[in-house]
Amino acid sequence: MKKLITILLLAFAFQGISQELTGEQLLEKAIEYHDPNGNWNTFNGELFVTMKTPKSDARKSQIKINFPQEYFYVKASRGENTTEYTVEKEACTIVFNGEVPSAALKKEHKLSCERANLFKNYYTYLYGLPMKLKDNGTIIHPKTERKTFKGKEYLVLKVSYEKEVGKDTWYFYFNPNNYAMEIYQFFKDESKNDGEYILLTEEETINGIKFPKNRAWYYNKDDGYLGTDFLSKK
């Protein structure tokens, strides 16, 4: 009986947290946990990411981000090929296997400045979460929810975007005890249960920011495993 009462009290306490926090309040608490000193907007550092997928060679990436200088660099190696993209302000450079690629090589390996900016946006968005949710064009839904995912309870923030920014609907799952981000999930069409969810485990602190160390990707529709990104300092 005593154990049952304790469980009920915890459940009511958890529900109270969800009802009390608006979307903006939950986001602020999450940012306070991950970036307590507000370092993301002036980040200048390196990330090393190894992506492992079931049917491909691992891709190892060295990423340099310097927001004050508007500089982004990624060097990615997979198999025998190494690609380097640099985006500095509006300028873009491409290096393939140590040389400036010909037009034919660019076409063969799909090398372009458009792709360079795609990598820049990809890495700065995903590793900038939850801080990036403060960007213009982001719609923070005011009501938070309490949800159970894979047997664990979370405080959940719903996010969408103005149509000029993006069309996907995102859900961010935060630990109710410390507001650490532990899962995020996106849908292109929620009625079809498409899109993916990403499980975040462990942390790597770089420049005072707590980044998710491991990100494992799965399909929403069937829990099919896509791959895992592993973050390190070097």
N, C-alpha and C positions, 0 to 999 in steps of 0.2 A: 504493500500500500504506500509506504514512504517513497519507494522508488518511482511509483506511478505519479505521485504528487510532484516530485522533482522534475520529471519529464514534462508534465503539463506546465509547470512554472517556466521552464526553459522555452517551451513552445510559445507561450504567451509573451515572454520577454522578446523572443525573436520577432514575433509578429508585430510587436510594438515598435521595434527598431525600423522595420520596413514601412510602417504607417507614418512614422515621424519624419523620416528622411525623404525629401523631394529628390528628383533626379539630379538637380544641380548640387544639392548638399552631399549626396552620395559620391558624385564625381569629385568634389573638393576633398572629401576624406580619402578617396583613392589616390588622388594626386599627392596629397600630403604624405601618404604612406610611401609611394614609389619615388617621389621627387621632393623630399621635404625642404630642400634649400632652393628650389626653383632653378635648377641647373640646366634643364632641357633646352630652353630657348637660346642658351649661349653654349651649347654642347660643342666641344672640340676634342675628339678622341677617336679611338679605333675599336671596331668590333670584328671578331673573327667568328664566322658562322660555317658550320659543316652541315650540309643537307644530305640526309640519307633517305633513299626511296627504295621500295622492294625490288624494282626491276632495272635500276640504273646505277652507274658508278656514283660514288659520293661526289658532291660538288663542294669544294672548299673556297670560301670567299673571305677576302680581306676588305673591310669597309672603313673608309675614313670619312668622317662628317665634321665639318667646321662651319657652323651656322654664321658666326660673325663675318667670315670671309666668303660666305655663300659658295662653299666648296663641297663637292661630293666626289668620292672615288671608290670604285669597286674593282677588285681583281679576282676573277672567278676561274678556278681550274677544275676541269672534269676530263678524265681520261688523258688524251694527249694534247688537249687544247686549253689554252689560257687566254681569256679575254679581259681587257682592261678598259673601263669607261671612266672618263673624267668629265664632270660638269662643274664649271666655274663661272658663276653668274650666268650669262647667256651662252657662253662658249662651251663646246663639246669636243672631246677628242676620243678616238678609238684606236686601240692597239690590239693586234691579234697575233699570239705566239711571238711577241717581242717586236713586231713590225707594224707599220701603218698598212692596213689591208687595202688591196686593190678593190675596184668596183665589183669584180667577179666574186672575190672572197666575201665581201659584204653581203652580196646577194645570196651566196651559198649558205652562209652561216647566220643570216638574218641579223646583221650588225647595222645599227643605225643610232642616230642621236635620239630618235623617238624612244628606242629601247633603253638607252642610257637614262633618260628621264623617267621611264617606267620603273627601272631599278631604284632610282633615287626616291621616287614617291613611295614605292613598295617598302623599302627598308626604313625610311624616316617615318612612315605611318605606323607600321607594325611595332617597331622598337620604340616609337614615341608614345605609344599608348600607356596609360590613359590620358597623358598630357595633350595629345593631338585632338582630343575631343573638345578642346577649347577653341579650335580653329573656326574661322568664319565659315558659314554654310552648314555647320553641324546643328542638328535639331535634337536637343536633349528632351526626351519626354518627361513630363513633370512627375508622373506616378511611377514609383519603384514597386517591384514585386518580390515576393519570397517564392523561390522555386527549388525543387530538389532535382539534381542532375547527377546521374551515376551514384545514387545513394547518399549524396551530400547536399546540405541545404546552403543556399546562397541568397544574397541580395542582388537583384538583377536590374540593370539599367538598360532601357531601350533607346536606341539612337537611329535616326534617319538623317537624310541630307537634302538640302535644297537641290532641285533637279539639275542645276548647272554643275554641282559638285559630284553627286553620285546617286545611284538608284537603289542600292542595296539597303536592307534593314539589318541592323546589328543589335546583338544582345551581349552585354558584358556582365559576367558573373563574379561577384566579389565575396571574399571571405567575410562573414558578418562580425568576426572578432577583431580583425585588424584592417579590413578593407583592402587586402591584397587582391589583385586581379588574378583569377585562377583559370578562367575559361572565357573565350569569346566565340561568337557564333554569328554567321550571316546568312541571309536568304536573298535571293533575287526575286522569288515568288513564294512567299511563305505558305500559300495554299497548296503548293506542290511539294513542300518539304524538301526543296532543293538546297543548294549551298553547302556549307561546311561548318564544322565546329573544331576548335583548336584547344587542346588541353595544355595548360602551362604548369610546369613543375620545376622546383628549385629556383634559385635566384643567383644572379651575378651582379655585384655592385661595381659600376664603372662611373667615375667622375661624380660619385655621390648619389647615383640613380640606381634604384633596384630594378634591374631588367629580368624578365623571365629567362631562365637559362635554357630550358628545353620546351619546344613547341611541337606537339604531335597533332597532325592534321587528319581529319576523318570526314567522310560524307555524312550529311544529316540523314539521308534517306535510308541507308542500310548499315551505317557505322563502318563502312569500308575504309580501311587504313590507307592513307596517301603517302605519308612520310613524316620525318621529324627533323627539325632544325636544332642544332646544338650550338649555343653561344659560349664563347670563352674570351678571356682577355688577350690571349696570344696563341 
